[in-house]
């Protein structure tokens, strides 16, 4: 016989499960109409006094003359500015805790491409709700920048009870870091690499070994196939030992995944370009304080840049070349850009960075793209996120004014058609 206390616990559990199921069900079926504000669709212009219709967690329509169904929950947004949810193009959000420290930086070896940031993201991390209240609804969560090869990043939406719920795409990229961070970390330990030439040499060595590992695996697969066809036991090849470091780099070697390279100084950027040419790599630059100095080369190679906040400029010797109009210069050259906070300690930095870029020559239209559709395109998720278009996830942020012209508060953040954060 079940005791009274156990019956109460079981009842509470079933109620919790039922509530979760009801919430999930309501998100799948609820109809929301946001009306009266200015829709910044990103890809289809600006609609004054428009209607954004959401059904089943996705955008059903966005425009001027949209019929509102009787069953819709109507959100009056007169005077508000309505955007697609903002995307943080590089952060440790979800993998850095106030009480327990960071799980995003494995400081024990310079070569750790096998690390997966998904195994450090905590969906209950206290910074995630804070990010949502600034209008951020998705992010590239990446390993730290202290290792030469630091691991694999994930593109996530900031809603869900498990990491699997949050993931839009994984892996997105493998991350490399050139310059002061790796050489300082391992130089202090008297360990290789402790110089820039050591970084470049070790990166080349590792990529060469990964390429040779891939070639050996391909030879084994071919011989194994021949053996199975002929049945000649004497010809059975020896299976190569699995190496997770090299396994993680195979998609990079094959061009299936990009290598995101954190580099600030021009010489580090040029080193990365040389190595990319040598190995036929797709690369994306993160940081890029001096990227404007080689903008024509980056534009010709169609290499995007994930720009750090303006506040990061001149904080170190590496970033002293950053200009307040870097975003405008890169965009004018035809380079796709996206904005990043770089860390959880700068959650409000995305909109500040965009506003500063507008003040220094970047058009408002391009600044909005750098927070929405551009990072979605860079990370291969533009079919799902980044603009207010029919069929895309209803990830929406409502401001009480245009935040690109002056500071504005977030009235509401919606992810997947559910109101996640709302102004009190």
VEXTILUM-448244 format. One line per 8 residues: their letters; for each residue x, y, z of N, C-alpha, C. Coordinates in steps of 0.02 Angstrom, whole numbers, plus 50000, padded with zeros to 5 digits. Layout:
a) X Y Z X Y Z X Y Z; ...;
END
This chain:
xxxxxxxx) 50042 49940 50000 50000 50000 50000 50044 50063 50000; 50025 50113 49958 50065 50173 49952 50049 50220 50009; 50100 50244 50043 50090 50290 50099 50062 50356 50076; 50034 50394 50123 50004 50459 50107 50056 50507 50078; 50117 50507 50109 50169 50552 50084 50191 50535 50014; 50194 50469 50000 50214 50449 49932 50161 50466 49881; 50096 50458 49902 50042 50476 49856 50046 50551 49839; 50062 50592 49889 50067 50664 49877 50124 50680 49829;
xxxxxxxx) 50181 50646 49839 50238 50657 49795 50221 50635 49724; 50188 50577 49717 50169 50552 49651 50120 50600 49618; 50071 50625 49657 50023 50672 49630 50057 50736 49605; 50105 50761 49647 50141 50822 49627 50181 50810 49563; 50212 50751 49558 50252 50734 49498 50207 50733 49436; 50149 50698 49442 50103 50692 49386 50076 50760 49365; 50063 50803 49415 50040 50870 49399 50093 50910 49361; 50157 50902 49383 50212 50937 49349 50219 50913 49277;
xxxxxxxx) 50216 50846 49268 50220 50818 49201 50162 50843 49158; 50102 50842 49188 50043 50866 49152 50049 50938 49132; 50074 50980 49178 50083 51051 49164 50132 51062 49107; 50187 51024 49109 50236 51030 49055 50206 51010 48988; 50166 50956 48989 50134 50934 48927 50085 50986 48901; 50047 51017 48948 50000 51069 48928 50036 51128 48897; 50092 51150 48928 50131 51205 48901 50157 51190 48831; 50185 51129 48823 50211 51109 48757 50155 51108 48707;
xxxxxxxx) 50097 51080 48728 50040 51075 48682 50015 51144 48663; 50011 51190 48712 49986 51257 48698 50033 51294 48650; 50098 51283 48658 50147 51315 48613 50138 51290 48542; 50118 51226 48535 50110 51196 48469 50046 51219 48435; 49996 51240 48474 49931 51256 48445 49911 51330 48452; 49943 51367 48497 49922 51436 48511 49932 51481 48451; 49884 51527 48443 49888 51578 48391 49899 51645 48424; 49950 51682 48403 49966 51747 48431 49966 51798 48374;
xxxxxxxx) 49937 51855 48386 49940 51909 48338 49970 51971 48372; 50026 51994 48346 50057 52055 48372 50039 52111 48323; 50004 52161 48347 49980 52213 48300 49996 52283 48325; 50000 52328 48276 50005 52399 48292 50074 52428 48294; 50126 52386 48294 50194 52411 48298 50227 52416 48230; 50292 52429 48231 50331 52431 48169 50369 52365 48163; 50354 52328 48109 50387 52264 48096 50451 52275 48057; 50507 52256 48086 50571 52256 48050 50582 52184 48026;
xxxxxxxx) 50558 52170 47967 50559 52100 47943 50629 52078 47924; 50675 52124 47911 50745 52114 47892 50751 52098 47818; 50714 52050 47793 50721 52030 47723 50666 52058 47678; 50612 52084 47708 50555 52108 47668 50534 52179 47688; 50582 52217 47710 50569 52287 47724 50539 52300 47793; 50518 52362 47802 50489 52386 47866 50414 52398 47855; 50374 52372 47900 50302 52378 47895 50276 52418 47954; 50250 52478 47941 50222 52519 47994 50151 52496 48010;
xxxxxxxx) 50136 52489 48075 50069 52469 48095 50049 52401 48068; 50096 52356 48066 50083 52290 48037 50057 52240 48087; 50048 52179 48062 50026 52123 48104 50074 52065 48093; 50096 52036 48148 50136 51975 48145 50094 51919 48174; 50078 51870 48132 50035 51815 48152 50076 51752 48164; 50068 51723 48223 50106 51665 48243 50058 51607 48257; 50074 51549 48229 50033 51490 48241 50078 51429 48249; 50067 51392 48303 50105 51331 48314 50180 51343 48321;
xxxxxxxx) 50198 51401 48348 50269 51415 48360 50306 51444 48301; 50272 51451 48243 50305 51478 48184 50267 51538 48157; 50300 51577 48116 50269 51636 48087 50224 51615 48029; 50161 51635 48034 50113 51619 47981 50108 51675 47930; 50114 51737 47954 50110 51794 47909 50140 51855 47943; 50164 51901 47901 50191 51965 47926 50177 52018 47873; 50139 52069 47891 50123 52119 47841 50072 52169 47865; 50042 52205 47818 49997 52260 47834 49925 52237 47842;
xxxxxxxx) 49902 52199 47795 49830 52180 47795 49823 52106 47810; 49837 52089 47872 49833 52019 47894 49771 52010 47937; 49728 51964 47917 49668 51950 47956 49687 51914 48021; 49659 51937 48076 49674 51908 48142 49619 51858 48160; 49636 51795 48169 49586 51744 48187 49554 51759 48255; 49491 51738 48263 49456 51750 48326 49490 51718 48386; 49522 51660 48373 49553 51624 48429 49621 51651 48449; 49646 51701 48414 49713 51726 48426 49718 51765 48491;
xxxxxxxx) 49773 51757 48525 49791 51801 48580 49821 51863 48549; 49791 51921 48560 49814 51982 48528 49860 52020 48575; 49919 52037 48551 49967 52077 48588 49969 52146 48555; 49946 52196 48591 49945 52264 48565 50015 52294 48571; 50043 52314 48514 50113 52338 48513 50119 52407 48482; 50068 52448 48489 50070 52516 48461 50131 52554 48488; 50166 52585 48443 50226 52623 48462 50287 52580 48473; 50281 52515 48468 50338 52470 48480 50375 52454 48416;
xxxxxxxx) 50436 52431 48424 50478 52407 48368 50485 52331 48376; 50469 52294 48323 50466 52221 48326 50519 52192 48279; 50564 52152 48308 50620 52124 48270 50621 52048 48276; 50655 52015 48229 50673 51945 48243 50718 51944 48305; 50716 51890 48343 50759 51884 48401 50832 51893 48380; 50871 51927 48423 50941 51939 48408 50982 51875 48418; 51037 51870 48380 51082 51813 48382 51150 51836 48404; 51175 51808 48459 51243 51822 48483 51290 51776 48446;
xxxxxxxx) 51336 51805 48408 51377 51766 48362 51437 51731 48394; 51449 51742 48458 51503 51706 48493 51496 51722 48567; 51487 51670 48608 51478 51679 48680 51492 51614 48716; 51500 51618 48783 51504 51558 48824 51440 51549 48864; 51386 51582 48843 51322 51581 48877 51298 51509 48887; 51278 51494 48949 51254 51427 48966 51308 51381 48990; 51371 51399 48980 51427 51357 49001 51471 51393 49052; 51444 51447 49080 51481 51486 49130 51434 51503 49187;
xxxxxxxx) 51449 51480 49247 51405 51487 49305 51434 51536 49356; 51390 51572 49390 51412 51619 49442 51446 51582 49499; 51414 51529 49523 51438 51493 49582 51491 51441 49566; 51486 51411 49506 51529 51353 49492 51582 51366 49439; 51587 51427 49414 51639 51443 49366 51622 51419 49296; 51673 51423 49254 51663 51407 49183 51678 51335 49166; 51636 51306 49123 51648 51240 49096 51663 51243 49022; 51684 51301 48997 51693 51311 48926 51766 51312 48904;
xxxxxxxx) 51812 51306 48952 51883 51314 48935 51925 51261 48969; 51947 51212 48931 51987 51156 48957 52061 51175 48950; 52090 51199 49006 52157 51229 49003 52213 51178 49015; 52206 51118 48988 52255 51066 49002 52297 51044 48943; 52276 51064 48882 52312 51046 48822 52298 51098 48768; 52347 51115 48727 52334 51165 48675 52292 51138 48618; 52286 51071 48612 52250 51040 48556 52191 51000 48583; 52131 51030 48581 52072 50995 48607 52012 51003 48560;
xxxxxxxx) 52019 50988 48495 51962 50997 48449 51906 50948 48462; 51919 50894 48500 51868 50843 48513 51817 50866 48565; 51830 50921 48600 51784 50944 48652 51720 50971 48620; 51664 50954 48651 51598 50975 48626 51566 51022 48677; 51552 51083 48656 51523 51131 48703 51454 51109 48727; 51421 51066 48689 51354 51042 48709 51356 51005 48776; 51415 50979 48794 51420 50941 48856 51437 50986 48915; 51437 51053 48903 51447 51101 48957 51389 51150 48964;
xxxxxxxx) 51342 51149 48917 51286 51196 48920 51234 51172 48971; 51216 51217 49016 51165 51203 49065 51102 51242 49048; 51048 51209 49027 50986 51246 49008 50958 51288 49065; 50976 51272 49128 50952 51310 49185 51002 51363 49208; 51052 51377 49167 51101 51428 49182 51067 51495 49195; 51089 51530 49247 51055 51591 49269 51064 51649 49220; 51114 51645 49175 51124 51699 49128 51077 51696 49068; 51049 51638 49054 51006 51630 48995 50944 51675 48999;
xxxxxxxx) 50906 51675 49055 50849 51721 49059 50870 51794 49054; 50929 51810 49079 50953 51879 49075 50966 51898 49003; 50993 51852 48963 51006 51865 48893 50941 51875 48854; 50890 51834 48871 50826 51840 48838 50794 51909 48850; 50805 51935 48909 50776 52001 48926 50810 52058 48889; 50866 52045 48857 50899 52096 48815 50879 52088 48742; 50838 52037 48727 50816 52025 48658 50854 51971 48622; 50900 51939 48655 50938 51884 48624 50899 51819 48630;
xxxxxxxx) 50888 51787 48573 50849 51724 48573 50889 51665 48548; 50948 51677 48521 50990 51622 48495 51063 51643 48501; 51108 51594 48499 51179 51609 48508 51223 51553 48481; 51282 51573 48458 51335 51524 48446 51372 51517 48512; 51364 51460 48545 51399 51447 48608 51463 51409 48591; 51519 51437 48611 51583 51412 48589 51630 51399 48647; 51681 51356 48637 51732 51345 48688 51773 51409 48697; 51813 51410 48750 51855 51468 48765 51911 51478 48714;
xxxxxxxx) 51947 51532 48723 51998 51551 48673 52069 51539 48697; 52078 51500 48750 52145 51491 48777 52186 51436 48743; 52154 51390 48708 52190 51336 48674 52198 51351 48600; 52249 51323 48570 52260 51332 48498 52201 51305 48458; 52179 51244 48475 52118 51216 48448 52075 51199 48509; 52017 51232 48516 51982 51229 48580 51920 51187 48581; 51894 51167 48523 51835 51123 48524 51782 51143 48474; 51723 51114 48483 51668 51122 48435 51611 51163 48466;
xxxxxxxx) 51583 51209 48426 51530 51253 48449 51462 51227 48429; 51410 51257 48460 51341 51239 48445 51300 51303 48434; 51254 51301 48387 51207 51356 48377 51143 51336 48412; 51123 51375 48461 51066 51357 48503 51015 51414 48508; 50952 51395 48520 50901 51443 48539 50895 51443 48615; 50880 51500 48644 50883 51507 48716 50817 51488 48750; 50794 51428 48734 50733 51402 48765 50736 51326 48761; 50714 51293 48814 50713 51220 48815 50736 51194 48882;
xxxxxxxx) 50712 51135 48899 50730 51105 48963 50791 51061 48959; 50812 51043 48897 50872 51004 48887 50913 51036 48832; 50976 51017 48829 51019 51043 48775 50992 51022 48707; 50966 50961 48703 50938 50936 48640 50880 50981 48617; 50841 51006 48665 50786 51052 48647 50813 51117 48617; 50870 51139 48641 50897 51204 48622 50935 51204 48555; 50963 51148 48537 51008 51146 48479 50973 51159 48413; 50999 51206 48376 50979 51217 48307 51026 51179 48261;
xxxxxxxx) 51091 51182 48277 51141 51149 48236 51202 51132 48278; 51225 51070 48272 51287 51050 48305 51317 50991 48266; 51384 50992 48255 51430 51048 48269 51423 51102 48216; 51437 51163 48235 51436 51218 48188 51506 51229 48159; 51556 51224 48202 51625 51237 48181 51672 51209 48233; 51735 51202 48213 51790 51190 48259 51824 51258 48268; 51849 51271 48329 51876 51337 48344 51951 51335 48355; 51985 51384 48324 52057 51393 48332 52070 51463 48359;
xxxxxxxx) 52126 51472 48392 52142 51536 48423 52215 51553 48412; 52228 51610 48382 52296 51632 48370 52310 51695 48411; 52373 51705 48428 52392 51766 48463 52409 51754 48536; 52394 51804 48576 52419 51806 48645 52390 51751 48691; 52327 51736 48684 52295 51691 48733 52329 51622 48738; 52337 51585 48682 52369 51520 48688 52443 51525 48708; 52479 51573 48679 52551 51576 48694 52564 51598 48766; 52519 51640 48793 52526 51659 48863 52511 51600 48909;
xxxxxxxx) 52457 51564 48894 52438 51507 48937 52493 51454 48939; 52518 51435 48881 52566 51380 48880 52638 51403 48887; 52650 51466 48871 52717 51494 48884 52731 51497 48959; 52680 51513 48999 52688 51515 49072 52702 51446 49100; 52681 51395 49064 52693 51326 49086 52758 51298 49057; 52793 51339 49016 52852 51315 48982 52836 51261 48932; 52778 51267 48901 52752 51215 48857 52741 51244 48787; 52748 51201 48738 52736 51217 48668 52661 51222 48655;
xxxxxxxx) 52636 51276 48623 52672 51333 48592 52677 51392 48640; 52733 51426 48639 52742 51485 48681 52757 51547 48639; 52754 51540 48573 52766 51596 48528 52716 51591 48470; 52711 51644 48431 52667 51643 48373 52692 51593 48321; 52757 51587 48313 52783 51538 48264 52768 51467 48289; 52768 51458 48355 52751 51393 48382 52677 51376 48371; 52634 51427 48378 52563 51417 48364 52552 51395 48292; 52583 51431 48245 52573 51415 48174 52600 51345 48159;
xxxxxxxx) 52659 51329 48187 52689 51264 48173 52646 51207 48201; 52621 51215 48262 52581 51162 48293 52514 51155 48257; 52486 51210 48234 52423 51205 48196 52434 51168 48131; 52488 51184 48096 52503 51148 48033 52516 51074 48047; 52554 51060 48099 52570 50990 48116 52506 50951 48130; 52461 50981 48169 52400 50946 48187 52355 50935 48127; 52349 50985 48084 52308 50978 48023 52339 50926 47976; 52405 50924 47973 52439 50874 47931 52426 50804 47958;
xxxxxxxx) 52431 50795 48023 52418 50730 48054 52345 50709 48044; 52300 50757 48049 52229 50742 48038 52217 50720 47966; 52250 50752 47920 52243 50734 47849 52270 50665 47835; 52327 50649 47867 52357 50583 47859 52313 50529 47892; 52284 50546 47948 52239 50500 47983 52178 50485 47940; 52151 50537 47908 52093 50528 47864 52111 50485 47804; 52171 50496 47776 52193 50457 47718 52201 50383 47738; 52229 50371 47797 52238 50302 47821 52170 50268 47832;
xxxxxxxx) 52123 50305 47859 52056 50278 47869 52022 50261 47803; 52033 50304 47753 52004 50292 47687 52035 50230 47655; 52102 50222 47664 52136 50163 47636 52110 50099 47669; 52101 50102 47734 52074 50044 47770 52004 50026 47745; 51962 50077 47737 51893 50064 47715 51893 50033 47645; 51938 50056 47602 51942 50029 47534 51966 49956 47535; 52017 49942 47576 52043 49874 47580 51992 49827 47613; 51957 49852 47662 51906 49812 47695 51850 49794 47647;
xxxxxxxx) 51832 49842 47605 51781 49829 47555 51804 49776 47505; 51868 49781 47484 51895 49731 47438 51897 49662 47471; 51916 49660 47535 51919 49596 47571 51851 49564 47574; 51800 49604 47590 51732 49577 47596 51706 49551 47529; 51729 49582 47475 51707 49560 47409 51742 49496 47387; 51807 49490 47404 51847 49433 47381 51849 49376 47432; 51840 49394 47496 51842 49342 47548 51912 49316 47562; 51963 49351 47542 52032 49329 47554 52054 49352 47623;
xxxxxxxx) 52053 49305 47670 52067 49322 47740 52137 49350 47749; 52183 49327 47709 52253 49349 47716 52260 49423 47701; 52213 49451 47664 52217 49521 47645 52179 49567 47693; 52153 49540 47749 52115 49581 47795 52160 49635 47825; 52143 49699 47815 52187 49752 47841 52177 49762 47916; 52227 49794 47946 52222 49812 48017 52186 49878 48024; 52136 49879 48066 52097 49940 48076 52138 49992 48114; 52143 50054 48089 52180 50106 48125 52147 50121 48193;
xxxxxxxx) 52187 50138 48243 52159 50159 48307 52121 50224 48300; 52065 50229 48333 52025 50291 48331 52058 50346 48371; 52063 50405 48342 52091 50463 48375 52038 50519 48372; 52008 50535 48429 51952 50582 48430 51973 50653 48410; 52036 50671 48423 52060 50737 48401 52057 50742 48326; 52083 50692 48292 52084 50693 48219 52014 50683 48190; 51974 50642 48223 51905 50631 48200 51867 50698 48198; 51878 50740 48249 51844 50805 48252 51866 50851 48196;
xxxxxxxx) 51928 50841 48171 51955 50886 48119 51940 50862 48048; 51917 50800 48040 51903 50775 47973 51852 50818 47936; 51796 50838 47967 51749 50881 47931 51779 50949 47911; 51828 50973 47950 51862 51035 47933 51908 51024 47873; 51945 50969 47875 51990 50953 47819 51951 50944 47754; 51891 50914 47759 51850 50902 47701 51810 50963 47678; 51812 51016 47718 51774 51076 47700 51701 51074 47718; 51682 51024 47758 51612 51018 47779 51596 51066 47836;
xxxxxxxx) 51645 51079 47879 51637 51126 47934 51689 51181 47929; 51671 51242 47948 51722 51295 47948 51766 51291 48010; 51824 51322 48006 51867 51334 48063 51857 51407 48082; 51829 51419 48142 51822 51488 48166 51887 51506 48201; 51921 51556 48175 51986 51576 48200 51981 51642 48238; 51995 51640 48303 51998 51702 48343 52066 51734 48330; 52066 51792 48300 52128 51827 48283 52114 51902 48282; 52157 51941 48312 52148 52014 48316 52198 52051 48272;
xxxxxxxx) 52263 52035 48281 52316 52071 48244 52317 52051 48171; 52338 52098 48129 52341 52085 48058 52386 52026 48041; 52444 52020 48076 52489 51965 48060 52458 51897 48077; 52419 51894 48130 52384 51832 48147 52330 51815 48096; 52296 51867 48073 52245 51857 48021 52278 51830 47957; 52335 51858 47939 52370 51836 47878 52397 51765 47887; 52420 51748 47947 52442 51679 47959 52385 51630 47948; 52327 51648 47975 52269 51604 47966 52250 51597 47892;
xxxxxxxx) 52255 51650 47854 52240 51647 47783 52289 51602 47746; 52353 51606 47764 52402 51562 47732 52388 51488 47747; 52373 51473 47810 52360 51404 47829 52295 51379 47796; 52246 51422 47792 52183 51403 47759 52196 51387 47686; 52238 51426 47653 52255 51412 47583 52293 51346 47575; 52339 51333 47621 52380 51272 47618 52337 51209 47624; 52286 51212 47667 52247 51152 47683 52177 51154 47652; 52161 51206 47615 52096 51210 47583 52039 51216 47633;
xxxxxxxx) 52048 51258 47684 51998 51264 47738 51950 51321 47725; 51888 51312 47749 51840 51367 47755 51851 51399 47823; 51860 51464 47825 51871 51496 47890 51823 51555 47900; 51813 51569 47964 51774 51627 47987 51818 51660 48040; 51824 51726 48038 51864 51760 48088 51819 51784 48145; 51846 51777 48206 51813 51803 48266 51859 51854 48297; 51831 51910 48317 51873 51965 48345 51887 52015 48290; 51943 52003 48256 51959 52042 48196 51969 52116 48207;
xxxxxxxx) 52005 52135 48259 52018 52206 48271 52052 52239 48211; 52097 52203 48179 52134 52230 48121 52105 52205 48055; 52047 52175 48055 52019 52147 47993 52010 52200 47939; 51996 52262 47960 51986 52316 47911 52049 52329 47870; 52107 52311 47898 52170 52323 47862 52178 52276 47803; 52145 52219 47805 52150 52170 47750 52080 52155 47722; 52037 52205 47723 51968 52195 47705 51959 52171 47633; 52002 52195 47588 51995 52174 47518 52009 52100 47509;
xxxxxxxx) 52059 52075 47545 52075 52003 47542 52018 51962 47571; 51991 51984 47627 51936 51948 47659 51874 51948 47614; 51861 52006 47583 51803 52011 47539 51811 51965 47478; 51871 51963 47449 51883 51920 47391 51874 51847 47409; 51895 51827 47469 51888 51758 47491 51820 51743 47522; 51777 51794 47528 51710 51787 47557 51713 51758 47628; 51757 51787 47669 51766 51765 47738 51728 51811 47785; 51680 51785 47823 51642 51827 47871 51685 51845 47932;
xxxxxxxx) 51664 51896 47967 51698 51918 48028 51645 51926 48084; 51659 51894 48141 51617 51901 48200 51650 51953 48245; 51624 52013 48243 51656 52070 48276 51643 52071 48351; 51695 52087 48388 51688 52095 48460 51659 52163 48477; 51631 52170 48538 51602 52235 48558 51654 52291 48555; 51629 52351 48542 51673 52409 48538 51712 52419 48603; 51681 52398 48659 51714 52406 48724 51778 52365 48729; 51784 52313 48686 51843 52270 48688 51903 52302 48653;
xxxxxxxx) 51891 52353 48612 51945 52386 48577 51992 52421 48625; 52056 52416 48611 52109 52450 48650 52118 52424 48721; 52085 52368 48737 52095 52339 48804 52161 52302 48808; 52185 52277 48751 52249 52242 48749 52290 52269 48691; 52354 52250 48689 52397 52271 48634 52371 52242 48568; 52339 52184 48571 52314 52153 48510 52257 52191 48479; 52216 52224 48520 52156 52256 48494 52165 52332 48484; 52225 52357 48490 52234 52429 48485 52222 52456 48415;
xxxxxxxx) 52221 52411 48364 52209 52432 48296 52136 52437 48278; 52091 52419 48324 52020 52421 48310 51997 52494 48300; 51952 52503 48253 51924 52569 48239 51850 52569 48256; 51824 52626 48277 51752 52629 48291 51709 52617 48229; 51738 52630 48170 51700 52619 48108 51720 52554 48072; 51750 52506 48110 51770 52443 48080 51711 52408 48046; 51653 52406 48079 51595 52371 48051 51575 52403 47984; 51574 52469 47982 51555 52504 47921 51606 52490 47865;
xxxxxxxx) 51670 52491 47881 51722 52479 47831 51718 52408 47803; 51708 52359 47847 51705 52290 47824 51642 52280 47781; 51587 52307 47803 51525 52298 47765 51528 52332 47698; 51558 52391 47695 51566 52428 47632 51609 52388 47583; 51656 52349 47610 51699 52308 47567 51663 52245 47543; 51604 52232 47570 51566 52173 47549 51574 52113 47594; 51602 52123 47654 51613 52069 47702 51552 52060 47746; 51529 51999 47753 51473 51985 47797 51497 51988 47870;
xxxxxxxx) 51461 52026 47911 51481 52034 47981 51424 52013 48027; 51443 51995 48088 51395 51981 48141 51425 52006 48205; 51381 52024 48253 51404 52050 48317 51404 51995 48370; 51449 52000 48417 51455 51952 48472 51466 51987 48538; 51445 51956 48592 51463 51981 48659 51531 51953 48680; 51545 51891 48660 51607 51859 48679 51605 51826 48747; 51557 51846 48789 51556 51820 48857 51489 51837 48891; 51475 51801 48945 51412 51814 48981 51413 51879 49019;
xxxxxxxx) 51472 51905 49034 51476 51966 49073 51456 52028 49033; 51442 52020 48969 51426 52076 48926 51360 52064 48890; 51309 52041 48927 51246 52019 48896 51211 52074 48857; 51215 52135 48881 51182 52190 48846 51224 52221 48791; 51282 52192 48780 51330 52223 48733 51312 52219 48660; 51267 52172 48642 51250 52165 48571 51218 52229 48543; 51166 52252 48575 51131 52311 48549 51174 52373 48557; 51214 52376 48610 51261 52433 48618 51311 52434 48560;
xxxxxxxx) 51335 52376 48542 51384 52371 48488 51352 52393 48422; 51291 52370 48410 51257 52388 48348 51243 52463 48345; 51222 52492 48402 51208 52563 48404 51271 52604 48392; 51327 52581 48421 51391 52615 48410 51412 52611 48337; 51401 52553 48306 51419 52545 48235 51377 52592 48191; 51313 52600 48208 51270 52646 48170 51295 52718 48179; 51316 52735 48239 51342 52802 48253 51406 52816 48215; 51440 52762 48194 51504 52770 48158 51500 52745 48086;
xxxxxxxx) 51443 52754 48055 51439 52746 47983 51403 52685 47956; 51389 52635 47998 51353 52576 47973 51279 52594 47969; 51247 52575 47914 51176 52591 47909 51135 52551 47960; 51078 52578 47979 51035 52542 48025 51014 52475 47997; 51000 52473 47932 50980 52410 47900 51034 52357 47907; 51097 52376 47896 51152 52328 47901 51165 52308 47974; 51155 52354 48020 51164 52338 48091 51113 52286 48113; 51051 52294 48090 50999 52245 48107 51017 52177 48078;
xxxxxxxx) 51040 52177 48015 51060 52113 47984 51116 52079 48023; 51162 52119 48049 51220 52091 48085 51199 52058 48151; 51138 52073 48174 51112 52042 48235 51061 51987 48221; 51043 51978 48157 50988 51932 48142 51005 51885 48084; 50991 51906 48023 50997 51861 47966 51069 51844 47950; 51116 51890 47959 51186 51876 47942 51216 51819 47983; 51211 51821 48051 51237 51763 48088 51199 51699 48071; 51133 51704 48058 51095 51644 48038 51123 51616 47974;
xxxxxxxx) 51140 51659 47926 51170 51636 47863 51240 51607 47874; 51280 51641 47914 51348 51618 47927 51348 51548 47958; 51301 51534 48002 51298 51470 48038 51251 51420 48006; 51226 51436 47946 51186 51387 47909 51117 51375 47937; 51085 51428 47966 51019 51419 47996 50969 51471 47970; 50983 51503 47913 50940 51556 47889 50872 51532 47866; 50865 51468 47853 50799 51441 47835 50751 51440 47895; 50779 51444 47955 50739 51438 48016 50734 51502 48057;
xxxxxxxx) 50786 51544 48053 50791 51601 48098 50816 51663 48061; 50812 51720 48095 50847 51780 48070 50804 51832 48036; 50741 51818 48023 50697 51867 47991 50625 51850 48008; 50581 51899 47998 50509 51889 48010 50478 51868 47944; 50482 51803 47930 50456 51775 47868 50413 51714 47881; 50365 51703 47838 50321 51645 47844 50361 51580 47846; 50345 51538 47895 50375 51473 47901 50433 51469 47950; 50462 51527 47967 50519 51526 48013 50494 51523 48086;
xxxxxxxx) 50540 51502 48130 50523 51500 48200 50502 51570 48224; 50451 51572 48265 50427 51636 48292 50469 51656 48351; 50531 51676 48338 50576 51703 48388 50578 51779 48377; 50547 51815 48424 50531 51885 48413 50547 51926 48475; 50571 51987 48465 50582 52032 48521 50545 52098 48507; 50511 52123 48558 50472 52184 48552 50503 52237 48598; 50527 52292 48568 50555 52348 48605 50503 52404 48610; 50511 52446 48661 50465 52502 48668 50484 52561 48622;
xxxxxxxx) 50537 52553 48584 50559 52603 48535 50614 52572 48493; 50640 52610 48447 50693 52585 48403 50760 52585 48441; 50787 52527 48460 50848 52525 48502 50911 52544 48463; 50906 52549 48397 50965 52566 48357 50976 52642 48353; 50925 52680 48375 50931 52752 48375 50943 52780 48444; 50915 52747 48495 50923 52769 48564 50908 52709 48610; 50932 52711 48671 50917 52655 48717 50841 52643 48722; 50822 52580 48720 50752 52561 48724 50746 52497 48765;
xxxxxxxx) 50690 52490 48799 50679 52431 48840 50645 52375 48801; 50659 52313 48821 50625 52256 48792 50558 52247 48827; 50504 52251 48789 50438 52238 48818 50425 52163 48825; 50447 52126 48773 50429 52055 48772 50478 52017 48727; 50495 51956 48749 50535 51911 48708 50494 51847 48697; 50488 51827 48635 50450 51768 48616 50497 51719 48581; 50496 51656 48603 50536 51605 48570 50491 51546 48553; 50490 51529 48490 50448 51473 48468 50374 51485 48482;
xxxxxxxx) 50353 51548 48478 50283 51564 48489 50262 51566 48561; 50309 51561 48608 50293 51566 48679 50324 51629 48708; 50286 51664 48748 50313 51723 48783 50360 51699 48837; 50424 51715 48828 50475 51691 48874 50493 51744 48926; 50497 51806 48904 50514 51861 48949 50467 51919 48935; 50442 51950 48989 50395 52005 48981 50410 52059 49032; 50407 52121 49011 50419 52178 49056 50367 52178 49111; 50390 52186 49173 50344 52188 49229 50307 52255 49231;
END
